[in-house]
Amino acid sequence: MTTPWGEYELSRFPEDPRDPLRAWDASDAYLLRHLAEEDVPLTGAVVVVGDRWGALATALARHRPTQITDSFLSQEATRANLARAGVEPGAVGLLTTQDPPPERVDVLLVRVPKSLALLEDQLLRLAPAVHADTVVVGTGMVKEIHTSTLQLFERILGPTRTSLARQKARLIFCTPDPALERPANPWPYGYDLPEGIGTVSGRTVVNNAGVFCADRLDIGTRFFLQHLPHTGGGRVVDLGCGNGVVGTAVALADPQAEVLFVDESFQAVASAEATYKANGVPGHAEFRVGDGLAGVAPGSVDLVLNNPPFHAHQATTDATAWRMFTGAKRALRPGGELWVIGNRHLGYHVKLKRLFGNSHLVASDPKFVVLKAVKRG
């Protein structure tokens, strides 16, 4: 990535030389050019929100910014990119969306997230630290910035306008108004689940901002809940757990099961733990933010339940699903099972058969399939 301060070699995490996707885009470059061309003072407390792979934090490292991210993968990419650029450890503060925000913000740079709810939550959490002289600049691709995005900045921080588009990217300029009466933060959001979905019917689910389908039960998960296996104890993983409703259903049905909730989103794992605790589930559970099943001992798991995402920000890709499947095969004991829910058109049965040597259809409807793959000895 070429910036006004030099060139940087950046990569996503985990690094894959076959991955055609870059670790930055035109919106990152546009924001950095603007900061240089307008000589924006960066001597105070600089906070970077939603920096997807650390491109902004790496380019601005000399100003000792604080990065706030919901993504474990983004945070790991940032660490690797900072080290590659020769940045001294500790020069950039690395916070998660679950950490207390900084007490003062002089420059707030926001890479607009896909989730409007996550943007709302982060702006509301940071608003008390923003003052009248804070420079607030947002950035994103044109297709990511909507009228609702601008209204959110205006409702929470102050008057907002946008720049002209360059290379399909746009900037957001916001002038903080300390006298603005801000709305209460609606997150986390809880609701009761519907009937007819097994052990979690009528139970409470808790969602932090940015979690998939945070305001309702999505139809894919509903279908999965109706066809979960009987675990018979053992170690069960809710892989890509989201709000944890699947793992909680397993724990309610089988108190002898040891459930591991895993997601790369800090918001998601906090939601899963809140959902689990809200329902007074007996038994033992572990909650882990990480890169899928990396760090889980090989052959230590009896059952993996997975609803893999097929989008990475704006890109449609099966790379995440493939990594989840390969991680599951490594972590499963011989005879252990991977159960997957997915849209019919994604063709997961082909990937499972290629990886495990088998794929069994458990249930289907016009939109979804539930598949099972068994790890052979």
Contacts in CASP RR format, 6 or more apart in sequence:
PFRMAT RR
TARGET T0000
AUTHOR 0000-0000-0000
METHOD contacts of the structure
MODEL  1
MTTPWGEYELSRFPEDPRDPLRAWDASDAYLLRHLAEEDVPLTGAVVVVG
DRWGALATALARHRPTQITDSFLSQEATRANLARAGVEPGAVGLLTTQDP
PPERVDVLLVRVPKSLALLEDQLLRLAPAVHADTVVVGTGMVKEIHTSTL
QLFERILGPTRTSLARQKARLIFCTPDPALERPANPWPYGYDLPEGIGTV
SGRTVVNNAGVFCADRLDIGTRFFLQHLPHTGGGRVVDLGCGNGVVGTAV
ALADPQAEVLFVDESFQAVASAEATYKANGVPGHAEFRVGDGLAGVAPGS
VDLVLNNPPFHAHQATTDATAWRMFTGAKRALRPGGELWVIGNRHLGYHV
KLKRLFGNSHLVASDPKFVVLKAVKRG
1 7 0 8 1.000
1 8 0 8 1.000
1 10 0 8 1.000
1 22 0 8 1.000
1 23 0 8 1.000
1 24 0 8 1.000
1 28 0 8 1.000
1 29 0 8 1.000
1 55 0 8 1.000
1 59 0 8 1.000
2 29 0 8 1.000
3 29 0 8 1.000
3 32 0 8 1.000
3 33 0 8 1.000
3 36 0 8 1.000
3 59 0 8 1.000
4 32 0 8 1.000
4 33 0 8 1.000
4 35 0 8 1.000
4 36 0 8 1.000
4 37 0 8 1.000
5 32 0 8 1.000
5 36 0 8 1.000
5 59 0 8 1.000
5 62 0 8 1.000
8 55 0 8 1.000
8 58 0 8 1.000
8 59 0 8 1.000
8 81 0 8 1.000
8 84 0 8 1.000
8 85 0 8 1.000
9 81 0 8 1.000
9 84 0 8 1.000
9 85 0 8 1.000
10 22 0 8 1.000
10 23 0 8 1.000
10 24 0 8 1.000
10 53 0 8 1.000
10 54 0 8 1.000
10 55 0 8 1.000
10 58 0 8 1.000
10 77 0 8 1.000
10 81 0 8 1.000
10 84 0 8 1.000
11 23 0 8 1.000
11 53 0 8 1.000
11 77 0 8 1.000
11 80 0 8 1.000
11 81 0 8 1.000
11 84 0 8 1.000
12 19 0 8 1.000
12 21 0 8 1.000
12 23 0 8 1.000
12 53 0 8 1.000
12 73 0 8 1.000
12 77 0 8 1.000
13 53 0 8 1.000
13 73 0 8 1.000
13 74 0 8 1.000
13 76 0 8 1.000
13 77 0 8 1.000
13 80 0 8 1.000
13 291 0 8 1.000
14 73 0 8 1.000
14 76 0 8 1.000
14 291 0 8 1.000
14 323 0 8 1.000
15 80 0 8 1.000
16 319 0 8 1.000
19 319 0 8 1.000
21 312 0 8 1.000
21 315 0 8 1.000
21 317 0 8 1.000
23 52 0 8 1.000
23 53 0 8 1.000
23 54 0 8 1.000
23 55 0 8 1.000
23 77 0 8 1.000
23 81 0 8 1.000
24 53 0 8 1.000
24 55 0 8 1.000
25 141 0 8 1.000
25 169 0 8 1.000
26 141 0 8 1.000
26 166 0 8 1.000
26 167 0 8 1.000
26 168 0 8 1.000
26 169 0 8 1.000
27 111 0 8 1.000
27 112 0 8 1.000
27 139 0 8 1.000
27 140 0 8 1.000
27 141 0 8 1.000
27 144 0 8 1.000
27 169 0 8 1.000
27 170 0 8 1.000
28 55 0 8 1.000
28 56 0 8 1.000
28 111 0 8 1.000
28 139 0 8 1.000
29 167 0 8 1.000
29 169 0 8 1.000
30 139 0 8 1.000
30 140 0 8 1.000
30 166 0 8 1.000
30 167 0 8 1.000
30 169 0 8 1.000
30 170 0 8 1.000
30 171 0 8 1.000
31 56 0 8 1.000
31 109 0 8 1.000
31 111 0 8 1.000
31 137 0 8 1.000
31 138 0 8 1.000
31 139 0 8 1.000
31 171 0 8 1.000
32 56 0 8 1.000
32 59 0 8 1.000
32 60 0 8 1.000
34 40 0 8 1.000
34 137 0 8 1.000
34 163 0 8 1.000
34 171 0 8 1.000
35 42 0 8 1.000
35 60 0 8 1.000
35 137 0 8 1.000
40 107 0 8 1.000
40 135 0 8 1.000
40 137 0 8 1.000
41 106 0 8 1.000
41 107 0 8 1.000
41 135 0 8 1.000
42 60 0 8 1.000
42 63 0 8 1.000
42 107 0 8 1.000
43 63 0 8 1.000
43 106 0 8 1.000
44 63 0 8 1.000
44 106 0 8 1.000
44 107 0 8 1.000
45 66 0 8 1.000
45 102 0 8 1.000
45 104 0 8 1.000
45 105 0 8 1.000
45 106 0 8 1.000
45 107 0 8 1.000
46 60 0 8 1.000
46 63 0 8 1.000
46 64 0 8 1.000
46 65 0 8 1.000
46 66 0 8 1.000
46 106 0 8 1.000
46 107 0 8 1.000
46 109 0 8 1.000
47 65 0 8 1.000
47 66 0 8 1.000
47 67 0 8 1.000
47 68 0 8 1.000
47 101 0 8 1.000
47 102 0 8 1.000
47 105 0 8 1.000
47 107 0 8 1.000
47 108 0 8 1.000
47 109 0 8 1.000
47 126 0 8 1.000
47 129 0 8 1.000
48 56 0 8 1.000
48 57 0 8 1.000
48 60 0 8 1.000
48 65 0 8 1.000
48 66 0 8 1.000
48 67 0 8 1.000
48 68 0 8 1.000
48 109 0 8 1.000
48 111 0 8 1.000
49 67 0 8 1.000
49 68 0 8 1.000
49 69 0 8 1.000
49 108 0 8 1.000
49 109 0 8 1.000
49 110 0 8 1.000
49 111 0 8 1.000
49 122 0 8 1.000
49 126 0 8 1.000
50 67 0 8 1.000
50 68 0 8 1.000
50 69 0 8 1.000
50 70 0 8 1.000
50 74 0 8 1.000
50 110 0 8 1.000
50 111 0 8 1.000
50 113 0 8 1.000
50 122 0 8 1.000
51 57 0 8 1.000
51 67 0 8 1.000
51 69 0 8 1.000
51 74 0 8 1.000
51 78 0 8 1.000
51 111 0 8 1.000
52 71 0 8 1.000
52 74 0 8 1.000
52 111 0 8 1.000
52 313 0 8 1.000
53 74 0 8 1.000
53 77 0 8 1.000
53 78 0 8 1.000
53 81 0 8 1.000
54 67 0 8 1.000
54 74 0 8 1.000
54 77 0 8 1.000
54 78 0 8 1.000
54 81 0 8 1.000
54 82 0 8 1.000
55 81 0 8 1.000
56 65 0 8 1.000
56 67 0 8 1.000
56 109 0 8 1.000
56 111 0 8 1.000
57 65 0 8 1.000
57 67 0 8 1.000
57 78 0 8 1.000
57 81 0 8 1.000
57 82 0 8 1.000
57 92 0 8 1.000
58 78 0 8 1.000
58 81 0 8 1.000
58 82 0 8 1.000
58 85 0 8 1.000
58 87 0 8 1.000
58 92 0 8 1.000
61 82 0 8 1.000
61 85 0 8 1.000
61 87 0 8 1.000
61 91 0 8 1.000
61 92 0 8 1.000
62 91 0 8 1.000
64 91 0 8 1.000
64 92 0 8 1.000
64 93 0 8 1.000
65 92 0 8 1.000
65 93 0 8 1.000
65 109 0 8 1.000
66 92 0 8 1.000
66 93 0 8 1.000
66 94 0 8 1.000
66 95 0 8 1.000
66 102 0 8 1.000
67 75 0 8 1.000
67 78 0 8 1.000
67 92 0 8 1.000
67 93 0 8 1.000
67 94 0 8 1.000
67 95 0 8 1.000
68 95 0 8 1.000
68 96 0 8 1.000
68 97 0 8 1.000
68 99 0 8 1.000
68 101 0 8 1.000
68 122 0 8 1.000
69 75 0 8 1.000
69 78 0 8 1.000
69 94 0 8 1.000
69 95 0 8 1.000
69 96 0 8 1.000
69 97 0 8 1.000
69 266 0 8 1.000
70 96 0 8 1.000
70 97 0 8 1.000
70 113 0 8 1.000
70 118 0 8 1.000
70 210 0 8 1.000
70 265 0 8 1.000
70 266 0 8 1.000
70 267 0 8 1.000
71 264 0 8 1.000
71 265 0 8 1.000
71 266 0 8 1.000
72 264 0 8 1.000
72 265 0 8 1.000
72 266 0 8 1.000
72 289 0 8 1.000
72 290 0 8 1.000
72 291 0 8 1.000
73 264 0 8 1.000
73 291 0 8 1.000
75 94 0 8 1.000
75 96 0 8 1.000
76 291 0 8 1.000
78 92 0 8 1.000
78 94 0 8 1.000
79 94 0 8 1.000
82 91 0 8 1.000
82 92 0 8 1.000
95 101 0 8 1.000
95 102 0 8 1.000
96 266 0 8 1.000
96 289 0 8 1.000
97 118 0 8 1.000
97 121 0 8 1.000
97 122 0 8 1.000
97 208 0 8 1.000
97 266 0 8 1.000
97 267 0 8 1.000
98 266 0 8 1.000
98 267 0 8 1.000
98 270 0 8 1.000
101 125 0 8 1.000
101 126 0 8 1.000
101 129 0 8 1.000
102 126 0 8 1.000
102 129 0 8 1.000
103 129 0 8 1.000
104 129 0 8 1.000
104 131 0 8 1.000
105 126 0 8 1.000
105 129 0 8 1.000
105 130 0 8 1.000
105 131 0 8 1.000
105 134 0 8 1.000
106 131 0 8 1.000
106 133 0 8 1.000
106 134 0 8 1.000
106 135 0 8 1.000
107 134 0 8 1.000
107 135 0 8 1.000
107 137 0 8 1.000
108 126 0 8 1.000
108 130 0 8 1.000
108 134 0 8 1.000
108 135 0 8 1.000
108 136 0 8 1.000
108 137 0 8 1.000
109 137 0 8 1.000
109 138 0 8 1.000
109 139 0 8 1.000
110 119 0 8 1.000
110 122 0 8 1.000
110 123 0 8 1.000
110 136 0 8 1.000
110 137 0 8 1.000
110 138 0 8 1.000
110 139 0 8 1.000
110 172 0 8 1.000
111 138 0 8 1.000
111 139 0 8 1.000
111 140 0 8 1.000
112 119 0 8 1.000
112 138 0 8 1.000
112 139 0 8 1.000
112 140 0 8 1.000
112 144 0 8 1.000
112 145 0 8 1.000
112 149 0 8 1.000
112 172 0 8 1.000
113 119 0 8 1.000
113 210 0 8 1.000
114 144 0 8 1.000
114 313 0 8 1.000
114 314 0 8 1.000
115 209 0 8 1.000
115 210 0 8 1.000
116 148 0 8 1.000
116 149 0 8 1.000
116 152 0 8 1.000
117 187 0 8 1.000
117 209 0 8 1.000
117 210 0 8 1.000
117 214 0 8 1.000
118 209 0 8 1.000
118 210 0 8 1.000
118 267 0 8 1.000
119 149 0 8 1.000
119 152 0 8 1.000
120 152 0 8 1.000
120 156 0 8 1.000
120 185 0 8 1.000
120 186 0 8 1.000
120 187 0 8 1.000
120 209 0 8 1.000
121 185 0 8 1.000
121 187 0 8 1.000
121 208 0 8 1.000
121 209 0 8 1.000
121 210 0 8 1.000
122 209 0 8 1.000
123 152 0 8 1.000
123 153 0 8 1.000
123 156 0 8 1.000
123 157 0 8 1.000
124 156 0 8 1.000
124 182 0 8 1.000
124 183 0 8 1.000
124 185 0 8 1.000
125 185 0 8 1.000
127 156 0 8 1.000
127 157 0 8 1.000
127 182 0 8 1.000
130 136 0 8 1.000
130 157 0 8 1.000
130 176 0 8 1.000
131 176 0 8 1.000
131 178 0 8 1.000
132 176 0 8 1.000
132 177 0 8 1.000
132 178 0 8 1.000
134 176 0 8 1.000
136 153 0 8 1.000
136 157 0 8 1.000
136 173 0 8 1.000
136 174 0 8 1.000
136 175 0 8 1.000
136 176 0 8 1.000
137 171 0 8 1.000
137 172 0 8 1.000
137 173 0 8 1.000
137 174 0 8 1.000
138 153 0 8 1.000
138 171 0 8 1.000
138 172 0 8 1.000
138 173 0 8 1.000
138 174 0 8 1.000
139 169 0 8 1.000
139 170 0 8 1.000
139 171 0 8 1.000
139 172 0 8 1.000
140 169 0 8 1.000
140 170 0 8 1.000
140 171 0 8 1.000
140 172 0 8 1.000
141 168 0 8 1.000
141 169 0 8 1.000
141 170 0 8 1.000
141 314 0 8 1.000
142 165 0 8 1.000
142 168 0 8 1.000
142 169 0 8 1.000
142 170 0 8 1.000
143 168 0 8 1.000
143 314 0 8 1.000
144 314 0 8 1.000
145 162 0 8 1.000
145 170 0 8 1.000
145 172 0 8 1.000
149 172 0 8 1.000
150 160 0 8 1.000
150 161 0 8 1.000
150 162 0 8 1.000
150 172 0 8 1.000
151 160 0 8 1.000
153 160 0 8 1.000
153 172 0 8 1.000
153 174 0 8 1.000
154 160 0 8 1.000
154 174 0 8 1.000
155 182 0 8 1.000
155 183 0 8 1.000
156 180 0 8 1.000
156 182 0 8 1.000
156 183 0 8 1.000
157 174 0 8 1.000
157 176 0 8 1.000
157 177 0 8 1.000
157 180 0 8 1.000
158 174 0 8 1.000
158 175 0 8 1.000
158 176 0 8 1.000
158 177 0 8 1.000
158 180 0 8 1.000
159 174 0 8 1.000
159 175 0 8 1.000
159 177 0 8 1.000
160 172 0 8 1.000
160 173 0 8 1.000
160 174 0 8 1.000
160 175 0 8 1.000
161 172 0 8 1.000
161 173 0 8 1.000
162 170 0 8 1.000
162 171 0 8 1.000
162 172 0 8 1.000
162 173 0 8 1.000
163 170 0 8 1.000
163 171 0 8 1.000
163 172 0 8 1.000
163 173 0 8 1.000
164 170 0 8 1.000
187 207 0 8 1.000
187 208 0 8 1.000
187 209 0 8 1.000
188 206 0 8 1.000
188 207 0 8 1.000
188 208 0 8 1.000
188 209 0 8 1.000
188 270 0 8 1.000
188 271 0 8 1.000
188 274 0 8 1.000
189 206 0 8 1.000
189 207 0 8 1.000
189 209 0 8 1.000
189 214 0 8 1.000
189 215 0 8 1.000
190 204 0 8 1.000
190 205 0 8 1.000
190 206 0 8 1.000
190 207 0 8 1.000
191 204 0 8 1.000
191 205 0 8 1.000
191 215 0 8 1.000
191 216 0 8 1.000
192 202 0 8 1.000
192 203 0 8 1.000
192 204 0 8 1.000
192 205 0 8 1.000
193 200 0 8 1.000
193 201 0 8 1.000
193 202 0 8 1.000
193 203 0 8 1.000
193 204 0 8 1.000
193 205 0 8 1.000
193 217 0 8 1.000
193 245 0 8 1.000
194 201 0 8 1.000
194 202 0 8 1.000
194 217 0 8 1.000
194 222 0 8 1.000
195 201 0 8 1.000
195 202 0 8 1.000
196 226 0 8 1.000
197 217 0 8 1.000
197 222 0 8 1.000
197 225 0 8 1.000
197 226 0 8 1.000
197 249 0 8 1.000
198 225 0 8 1.000
198 226 0 8 1.000
198 249 0 8 1.000
198 253 0 8 1.000
199 249 0 8 1.000
199 252 0 8 1.000
199 253 0 8 1.000
200 225 0 8 1.000
200 245 0 8 1.000
200 248 0 8 1.000
200 249 0 8 1.000
200 252 0 8 1.000
200 279 0 8 1.000
203 248 0 8 1.000
203 252 0 8 1.000
203 279 0 8 1.000
204 275 0 8 1.000
204 278 0 8 1.000
204 279 0 8 1.000
205 217 0 8 1.000
205 243 0 8 1.000
205 244 0 8 1.000
205 245 0 8 1.000
205 275 0 8 1.000
205 278 0 8 1.000
206 243 0 8 1.000
206 271 0 8 1.000
206 274 0 8 1.000
206 275 0 8 1.000
206 278 0 8 1.000
207 214 0 8 1.000
207 215 0 8 1.000
207 243 0 8 1.000
207 271 0 8 1.000
208 214 0 8 1.000
208 267 0 8 1.000
208 268 0 8 1.000
208 270 0 8 1.000
208 271 0 8 1.000
208 274 0 8 1.000
209 267 0 8 1.000
210 265 0 8 1.000
210 267 0 8 1.000
211 242 0 8 1.000
211 243 0 8 1.000
211 265 0 8 1.000
211 267 0 8 1.000
211 268 0 8 1.000
211 271 0 8 1.000
212 218 0 8 1.000
212 242 0 8 1.000
212 243 0 8 1.000
212 268 0 8 1.000
212 309 0 8 1.000
213 221 0 8 1.000
214 243 0 8 1.000
214 271 0 8 1.000
217 245 0 8 1.000
219 367 0 8 1.000
219 368 0 8 1.000
220 307 0 8 1.000
220 341 0 8 1.000
220 342 0 8 1.000
220 367 0 8 1.000
220 368 0 8 1.000
221 245 0 8 1.000
221 246 0 8 1.000
221 307 0 8 1.000
221 341 0 8 1.000
223 341 0 8 1.000
223 363 0 8 1.000
223 365 0 8 1.000
223 368 0 8 1.000
223 370 0 8 1.000
224 246 0 8 1.000
224 305 0 8 1.000
224 307 0 8 1.000
224 341 0 8 1.000
224 368 0 8 1.000
224 370 0 8 1.000
225 245 0 8 1.000
225 246 0 8 1.000
225 249 0 8 1.000
226 363 0 8 1.000
227 362 0 8 1.000
227 363 0 8 1.000
227 370 0 8 1.000
228 246 0 8 1.000
228 249 0 8 1.000
228 250 0 8 1.000
228 253 0 8 1.000
228 305 0 8 1.000
228 339 0 8 1.000
229 303 0 8 1.000
229 337 0 8 1.000
229 339 0 8 1.000
229 372 0 8 1.000
230 253 0 8 1.000
230 254 0 8 1.000
231 250 0 8 1.000
231 253 0 8 1.000
231 254 0 8 1.000
231 257 0 8 1.000
231 302 0 8 1.000
231 303 0 8 1.000
232 254 0 8 1.000
232 256 0 8 1.000
232 257 0 8 1.000
233 254 0 8 1.000
233 256 0 8 1.000
233 257 0 8 1.000
233 258 0 8 1.000
233 302 0 8 1.000
234 256 0 8 1.000
234 257 0 8 1.000
234 258 0 8 1.000
234 302 0 8 1.000
234 303 0 8 1.000
235 257 0 8 1.000
235 258 0 8 1.000
235 260 0 8 1.000
235 300 0 8 1.000
235 301 0 8 1.000
235 302 0 8 1.000
235 303 0 8 1.000
236 247 0 8 1.000
236 250 0 8 1.000
236 257 0 8 1.000
236 258 0 8 1.000
236 259 0 8 1.000
236 260 0 8 1.000
236 301 0 8 1.000
236 302 0 8 1.000
236 303 0 8 1.000
236 304 0 8 1.000
236 305 0 8 1.000
237 259 0 8 1.000
237 260 0 8 1.000
237 262 0 8 1.000
237 293 0 8 1.000
237 296 0 8 1.000
237 301 0 8 1.000
237 303 0 8 1.000
237 304 0 8 1.000
237 305 0 8 1.000
237 328 0 8 1.000
237 331 0 8 1.000
238 244 0 8 1.000
238 246 0 8 1.000
238 247 0 8 1.000
238 250 0 8 1.000
238 259 0 8 1.000
238 260 0 8 1.000
238 261 0 8 1.000
238 262 0 8 1.000
238 272 0 8 1.000
238 305 0 8 1.000
239 262 0 8 1.000
239 292 0 8 1.000
239 293 0 8 1.000
239 304 0 8 1.000
239 305 0 8 1.000
239 306 0 8 1.000
239 324 0 8 1.000
239 328 0 8 1.000
240 262 0 8 1.000
240 263 0 8 1.000
240 264 0 8 1.000
240 268 0 8 1.000
240 292 0 8 1.000
240 306 0 8 1.000
240 307 0 8 1.000
240 308 0 8 1.000
240 324 0 8 1.000
241 247 0 8 1.000
241 261 0 8 1.000
241 262 0 8 1.000
241 263 0 8 1.000
241 268 0 8 1.000
241 269 0 8 1.000
241 272 0 8 1.000
242 263 0 8 1.000
242 265 0 8 1.000
242 268 0 8 1.000
242 269 0 8 1.000
242 271 0 8 1.000
242 272 0 8 1.000
243 268 0 8 1.000
243 271 0 8 1.000
243 272 0 8 1.000
243 275 0 8 1.000
244 261 0 8 1.000
244 268 0 8 1.000
244 271 0 8 1.000
244 272 0 8 1.000
244 275 0 8 1.000
244 276 0 8 1.000
245 275 0 8 1.000
246 305 0 8 1.000
246 307 0 8 1.000
247 259 0 8 1.000
247 261 0 8 1.000
247 272 0 8 1.000
247 276 0 8 1.000
247 305 0 8 1.000
248 272 0 8 1.000
248 275 0 8 1.000
248 276 0 8 1.000
248 279 0 8 1.000
248 281 0 8 1.000
250 257 0 8 1.000
250 259 0 8 1.000
250 305 0 8 1.000
251 257 0 8 1.000
251 259 0 8 1.000
251 276 0 8 1.000
251 281 0 8 1.000
251 282 0 8 1.000
251 283 0 8 1.000
251 285 0 8 1.000
252 279 0 8 1.000
252 281 0 8 1.000
255 281 0 8 1.000
255 282 0 8 1.000
255 283 0 8 1.000
256 283 0 8 1.000
257 283 0 8 1.000
258 283 0 8 1.000
258 284 0 8 1.000
258 285 0 8 1.000
258 286 0 8 1.000
259 284 0 8 1.000
259 285 0 8 1.000
259 286 0 8 1.000
260 285 0 8 1.000
260 286 0 8 1.000
260 288 0 8 1.000
260 296 0 8 1.000
260 301 0 8 1.000
261 269 0 8 1.000
261 272 0 8 1.000
261 273 0 8 1.000
261 276 0 8 1.000
261 285 0 8 1.000
261 286 0 8 1.000
261 287 0 8 1.000
261 288 0 8 1.000
262 269 0 8 1.000
262 288 0 8 1.000
262 289 0 8 1.000
262 290 0 8 1.000
262 292 0 8 1.000
262 293 0 8 1.000
262 296 0 8 1.000
263 269 0 8 1.000
263 272 0 8 1.000
263 289 0 8 1.000
263 290 0 8 1.000
263 292 0 8 1.000
264 289 0 8 1.000
264 290 0 8 1.000
264 291 0 8 1.000
264 292 0 8 1.000
265 289 0 8 1.000
266 289 0 8 1.000
269 287 0 8 1.000
269 288 0 8 1.000
269 289 0 8 1.000
272 287 0 8 1.000
273 287 0 8 1.000
276 285 0 8 1.000
276 287 0 8 1.000
292 323 0 8 1.000
292 324 0 8 1.000
292 327 0 8 1.000
293 301 0 8 1.000
293 304 0 8 1.000
293 324 0 8 1.000
293 327 0 8 1.000
293 328 0 8 1.000
293 330 0 8 1.000
293 331 0 8 1.000
294 327 0 8 1.000
296 331 0 8 1.000
297 331 0 8 1.000
298 330 0 8 1.000
298 331 0 8 1.000
299 330 0 8 1.000
299 331 0 8 1.000
299 332 0 8 1.000
299 333 0 8 1.000
299 334 0 8 1.000
300 331 0 8 1.000
300 333 0 8 1.000
301 328 0 8 1.000
301 331 0 8 1.000
301 332 0 8 1.000
301 333 0 8 1.000
301 336 0 8 1.000
302 332 0 8 1.000
302 333 0 8 1.000
302 336 0 8 1.000
302 337 0 8 1.000
303 336 0 8 1.000
303 337 0 8 1.000
303 338 0 8 1.000
303 339 0 8 1.000
304 328 0 8 1.000
304 331 0 8 1.000
304 332 0 8 1.000
304 337 0 8 1.000
304 338 0 8 1.000
304 339 0 8 1.000
305 339 0 8 1.000
306 324 0 8 1.000
306 325 0 8 1.000
306 328 0 8 1.000
306 338 0 8 1.000
306 339 0 8 1.000
306 340 0 8 1.000
306 341 0 8 1.000
307 340 0 8 1.000
307 341 0 8 1.000
307 342 0 8 1.000
308 320 0 8 1.000
308 321 0 8 1.000
308 324 0 8 1.000
308 325 0 8 1.000
308 340 0 8 1.000
308 342 0 8 1.000
308 348 0 8 1.000
309 320 0 8 1.000
309 321 0 8 1.000
310 316 0 8 1.000
310 317 0 8 1.000
310 318 0 8 1.000
310 320 0 8 1.000
310 321 0 8 1.000
310 343 0 8 1.000
310 346 0 8 1.000
311 317 0 8 1.000
312 319 0 8 1.000
312 320 0 8 1.000
318 346 0 8 1.000
318 351 0 8 1.000
321 346 0 8 1.000
321 348 0 8 1.000
321 351 0 8 1.000
322 351 0 8 1.000
325 338 0 8 1.000
325 340 0 8 1.000
325 351 0 8 1.000
325 352 0 8 1.000
325 355 0 8 1.000
325 373 0 8 1.000
326 355 0 8 1.000
328 338 0 8 1.000
329 338 0 8 1.000
329 355 0 8 1.000
329 356 0 8 1.000
329 375 0 8 1.000
332 338 0 8 1.000
332 375 0 8 1.000
333 375 0 8 1.000
334 375 0 8 1.000
334 376 0 8 1.000
334 377 0 8 1.000
335 374 0 8 1.000
335 375 0 8 1.000
335 376 0 8 1.000
335 377 0 8 1.000
336 374 0 8 1.000
336 375 0 8 1.000
337 372 0 8 1.000
337 373 0 8 1.000
337 374 0 8 1.000
337 375 0 8 1.000
338 352 0 8 1.000
338 356 0 8 1.000
338 372 0 8 1.000
338 373 0 8 1.000
338 375 0 8 1.000
339 362 0 8 1.000
339 370 0 8 1.000
339 371 0 8 1.000
339 372 0 8 1.000
340 348 0 8 1.000
340 352 0 8 1.000
340 370 0 8 1.000
340 371 0 8 1.000
340 372 0 8 1.000
340 373 0 8 1.000
341 368 0 8 1.000
341 369 0 8 1.000
341 370 0 8 1.000
341 371 0 8 1.000
342 348 0 8 1.000
342 368 0 8 1.000
342 369 0 8 1.000
342 370 0 8 1.000
342 371 0 8 1.000
343 367 0 8 1.000
343 368 0 8 1.000
343 369 0 8 1.000
344 364 0 8 1.000
344 366 0 8 1.000
344 367 0 8 1.000
344 368 0 8 1.000
344 369 0 8 1.000
348 359 0 8 1.000
348 369 0 8 1.000
348 371 0 8 1.000
349 359 0 8 1.000
349 361 0 8 1.000
349 369 0 8 1.000
349 371 0 8 1.000
350 359 0 8 1.000
352 358 0 8 1.000
352 359 0 8 1.000
352 371 0 8 1.000
352 373 0 8 1.000
353 359 0 8 1.000
353 373 0 8 1.000
355 373 0 8 1.000
356 373 0 8 1.000
356 374 0 8 1.000
356 375 0 8 1.000
356 376 0 8 1.000
357 373 0 8 1.000
357 376 0 8 1.000
358 373 0 8 1.000
358 374 0 8 1.000
358 376 0 8 1.000
359 371 0 8 1.000
359 372 0 8 1.000
359 373 0 8 1.000
360 371 0 8 1.000
360 372 0 8 1.000
360 373 0 8 1.000
360 374 0 8 1.000
361 369 0 8 1.000
361 370 0 8 1.000
361 371 0 8 1.000
362 370 0 8 1.000
362 371 0 8 1.000
362 372 0 8 1.000
363 369 0 8 1.000
363 370 0 8 1.000
364 370 0 8 1.000
END
